[in-house]
């Protein structure tokens, strides 16, 4: 066993999903988890994306229900 446990560096929190919290190996996987909750290009539930830092989990994005695909915070110009 390694001294440093492997950690999935991204986490999504989506209220209507089971499990509510899910860790991801890449930022792309975390974004896909959020985009999966779109209906007609609009987010149907709020979602949060966190990243692991040396200090612990850090909130990257708190995305509100009703956000349109083109308004996602990772789209250039929306940050």
C-alpha positions as CSV (number, residue, x, y, z in Angstrom):
1,X,0.0,0.0,0.0
2,X,1.3,3.4,-0.9
3,X,1.9,6.1,1.8
4,X,-0.2,8.6,-0.2
5,X,-3.6,7.2,-1.1
6,X,-4.7,7.8,-4.7
7,X,-7.5,10.4,-4.8
8,X,-9.8,11.4,-7.5
9,X,-9.1,15.1,-7.7
10,X,-12.5,16.4,-8.7
11,X,-15.9,16.0,-7.0
12,X,-19.4,16.8,-8.1
13,X,-22.4,17.4,-5.8
14,X,-25.7,17.0,-7.6
15,X,-28.8,16.8,-5.3
16,X,-31.0,14.5,-7.4
17,X,-28.3,11.9,-8.1
18,X,-27.5,8.8,-6.2
19,X,-24.9,9.1,-4.8
20,X,-25.2,12.9,-4.3
21,X,-21.4,13.2,-4.2
22,X,-19.2,11.5,-6.8
23,X,-15.5,11.8,-7.4
24,X,-13.9,12.0,-10.8
25,X,-10.4,11.4,-12.2
26,X,-10.5,14.4,-14.6
27,X,-12.1,17.8,-14.8
28,X,-13.7,16.6,-18.1
29,X,-15.6,13.8,-16.3
30,X,-16.8,16.3,-13.7
31,X,-18.1,18.6,-16.4
32,X,-19.9,15.7,-18.1
33,X,-21.6,14.8,-14.8
34,X,-23.0,18.4,-14.8
35,X,-23.9,18.4,-18.5
36,X,-25.8,15.1,-18.0
37,X,-28.3,17.1,-16.0
38,X,-29.2,19.3,-18.9
39,X,-32.7,19.2,-20.5
40,X,-33.2,21.3,-23.6
41,X,-29.7,22.8,-22.9
42,X,-30.8,24.1,-19.4
43,X,-29.5,22.7,-16.1
44,X,-32.4,21.0,-14.3
45,X,-30.8,21.0,-10.8
46,X,-28.1,23.0,-9.0
47,X,-24.6,21.5,-9.2
48,X,-21.3,22.1,-7.5
49,X,-17.9,21.1,-8.7
50,X,-14.9,20.9,-6.3
51,X,-11.2,20.2,-6.7
52,X,-8.8,18.7,-4.3
53,X,-6.0,20.9,-3.1
54,X,-3.3,20.5,-0.5
55,X,-5.7,22.2,1.9
56,X,-8.7,19.9,1.1
57,X,-11.7,20.3,-1.1
58,X,-12.1,23.7,-2.8
59,X,-15.3,24.9,-4.5
60,X,-14.6,25.6,-8.2
61,X,-18.2,26.3,-9.4
62,X,-21.6,26.6,-7.8
63,X,-23.9,26.4,-10.8
64,X,-27.6,27.3,-10.3
65,X,-30.6,25.5,-11.6
66,X,-31.7,27.1,-14.9
67,X,-28.2,27.8,-16.2
68,X,-28.0,27.4,-20.0
69,X,-25.3,25.2,-21.6
70,X,-23.6,28.3,-23.1
71,X,-23.5,30.0,-19.6
72,X,-21.5,27.2,-18.0
73,X,-18.6,28.7,-16.0
74,X,-16.0,26.8,-17.9
75,X,-17.0,28.3,-21.2
76,X,-14.5,31.0,-22.1
77,X,-15.8,34.4,-21.1
78,X,-18.2,33.1,-18.4
79,X,-15.6,33.0,-15.6
